């Protein structure tokens, strides 16, 4: 039998601070060992929770008793032309590094590069480049999965789900990670990707890779107002080969000024961009000077770069913001409250204005708004400094959800439902639609042992 981890406590929490408990932790190193563990849990009717790197924000990897199965020993990565075969315990940054050595890259760019491959598949993660490339699900070519029967199979892109299911309504957003993918003609890889460890244990995955562009322009562009920034998003969203369009509000910039004194004092918002180019001499480089002038952006004070070091510096700027917000909340002793809502792009301005108005009314100064503007998926991050503010943060999130759904949006664009947002699933889907998802769960895990408490209430 696979050895039990000596440090159970480190597996009982995710990045949000949500905690659970487990009877034991196991760390299989082979598919055969996974099957053995699964069959043992099925025979003893013991719940089984799958854990990746613990970077999630919704508690999906946090066990509520039973056995926790960590996939951390599934670390192999083999890169070929146009694809990579990965153990799902491998980290995203390791895939990115291995791909770069062959002048390739993984299209989506989830912000947390220490996430596991299994983690980003299980939540259908998005990230900064999903605006151009789509979410992770689109880039899954094959999955090796062990079901609760102990059977292991490999399913490939193009293989349809081979049992009857009831399709459910799809939000009008560019990405969605709320519940199961149940569109007419759904394929196995699409169903399993985004299922948050509740339908099977994914041990290996084949992921699509792209050739690196000949050149890449990246930048951080500053504005004097929110409205000018929102105007720019609408104007620039259709620029050819623009692959990243990220928004940062005034509070986000204020949060960063201590570490980045070059942020202009008059800046009240910013956009981060990346664009694939044909060469360093591409006419698109010069076109940005005119675009900045047309949208009243800061010209000389904005940051642009064509070198790899520039791209990394800007990536680190964005990552530092996200990590610092999470760290500040946890040091204050509270859970991180963050929205993961998205709406059809035509409502991006309406949603932002609603967020800002209500946040200023309820928690002035105790929030940031930043994220994936190209997907109308800005995240509101609350920074509660007291128990009362923590309660108000939770109440605001619950208030925002029905408003987002009324606009045709999703309550989980890229982080999944997990254990902390099961109530929001009921805001987005009818009881009949949720029952259609549960029918799939019953077929593949009839005893409801796998990922108990994730997506669905017990």
URZI-V58427 format. One record per residue. SS is DSSP state (H for helix, E for strand, L for the rest). Layout:
ss->SS
ss->SS
//
This chain:
ss->L
ss->L
ss->L
ss->E
ss->L
ss->L
ss->L
ss->H
ss->H
ss->H
ss->H
ss->L
ss->E
ss->L
ss->L
ss->L
ss->L
ss->L
ss->E
ss->L
ss->E
ss->L
ss->L
ss->E
ss->E
ss->E
ss->L
ss->L
ss->L
ss->L
ss->H
ss->H
ss->H
ss->H
ss->H
ss->H
ss->H
ss->H
ss->H
ss->H
ss->H
ss->H
ss->H
ss->H
ss->L
ss->L
ss->L
ss->E
ss->E
ss->E
ss->E
ss->L
ss->L
ss->L
ss->L
ss->L
ss->L
ss->L
ss->L
ss->L
ss->L
ss->L
ss->L
ss->E
ss->L
ss->L
ss->E
ss->E
ss->E
ss->E
ss->L
ss->L
ss->L
ss->L
ss->L
ss->L
ss->E
ss->E
ss->E
ss->E
ss->L
ss->L
ss->E
ss->E
ss->E
ss->E
ss->E
ss->L
ss->L
ss->L
ss->E
ss->H
ss->H
ss->H
ss->H
ss->H
ss->H
ss->H
ss->H
ss->H
ss->L
ss->L
ss->L
ss->E
ss->E
ss->L
ss->L
ss->L
ss->L
ss->L
ss->L
ss->L
ss->L
ss->L
ss->L
ss->E
ss->H
ss->H
ss->H
ss->H
ss->H
ss->H
ss->L
ss->L
ss->L
ss->L
ss->L
ss->L
ss->L
ss->H
ss->H
ss->H
ss->H
ss->L
ss->L
ss->H
ss->H
ss->H
ss->H
ss->E
ss->E
ss->E
ss->E
ss->E
ss->E
ss->E
ss->L
ss->L
ss->L
ss->L
ss->L
ss->E
ss->E
ss->E
ss->E
ss->E
ss->L
ss->L
ss->L
ss->E
ss->L
ss->L
ss->L
ss->L
ss->L
ss->L
ss->L
ss->L
ss->L
ss->L
ss->L
ss->L
ss->L
ss->L
ss->L
ss->L
ss->L
ss->L
ss->L
ss->L
ss->L
ss->L
ss->L
ss->L
ss->L
ss->L
ss->E
ss->H
ss->H
ss->H
ss->H
ss->H
ss->L
ss->L
ss->L
ss->L
ss->L
ss->L
ss->L
ss->L
ss->E
ss->E
ss->E
ss->E
ss->E
ss->E
ss->E
ss->E
ss->L
ss->E
ss->E
ss->L
ss->L
ss->L
ss->E
ss->E
ss->E
ss->E
ss->E
ss->E
ss->E
ss->E
ss->E
ss->L
ss->L
ss->H
ss->H
ss->H
ss->H
ss->H
ss->H
ss->H
ss->H
ss->H
ss->H
ss->H
ss->L
ss->L
ss->L
ss->L
ss->L
ss->E
ss->E
ss->E
ss->E
ss->E
ss->E
ss->E
ss->L
ss->H
ss->H
ss->H
ss->H
ss->H
ss->H
ss->H
ss->L
ss->L
ss->L
ss->L
ss->L
ss->L
ss->L
ss->L
ss->L
ss->L
ss->L
ss->L
ss->E
ss->E
ss->E
ss->E
ss->E
ss->E
ss->E
ss->E
ss->E
ss->L
ss->L
ss->L
ss->L
ss->L
ss->H
ss->H
ss->H
ss->H
ss->H
ss->H
ss->H
ss->H
ss->H
ss->H
ss->H
ss->H
ss->L
ss->L
ss->L
ss->L
ss->L
ss->L
ss->L
ss->L
ss->E
ss->E
ss->E
ss->L
ss->L
ss->H
ss->H
ss->H
ss->H
ss->H
ss->H
ss->H
ss->H
ss->H
ss->H
ss->H
ss->H
ss->H
ss->H
ss->H
ss->H
ss->H
ss->H
ss->H
ss->H
ss->H
ss->H
ss->H
ss->H
ss->L
ss->L
ss->L
ss->L
ss->L
ss->E
ss->E
ss->L
ss->L
ss->L
ss->E
ss->L
ss->L
ss->H
ss->H
ss->H
ss->H
ss->H
ss->H
ss->H
ss->H
ss->H
ss->H
ss->H
ss->H
ss->H
ss->H
ss->H
ss->H
ss->H
ss->H
ss->L
ss->L
ss->L
ss->L
ss->E
ss->E
ss->E
ss->E
ss->E
ss->E
ss->H
ss->H
ss->H
ss->L
ss->E
ss->E
ss->E
ss->E
ss->E
ss->E
ss->L
ss->L
ss->L
ss->L
ss->H
ss->H
ss->H
ss->H
ss->H
ss->H
ss->H
ss->H
ss->H
ss->H
ss->H
ss->H
ss->H
ss->H
ss->H
ss->H
ss->H
ss->H
ss->H
ss->H
ss->L
ss->L
ss->L
ss->E
ss->L
ss->L
ss->L
ss->L
ss->L
ss->L
ss->L
ss->L
ss->L
ss->L
ss->L
ss->H
ss->H
ss->H
ss->H
ss->H
ss->H
ss->H
ss->L
ss->L
ss->H
ss->H
ss->H
ss->H
ss->H
ss->H
ss->H
ss->H
ss->H
ss->H
ss->H
ss->H
ss->H
ss->H
ss->L
ss->L
ss->L
ss->L
ss->L
ss->E
ss->L
ss->L
ss->L
ss->L
ss->L
ss->L
ss->L
ss->L
//
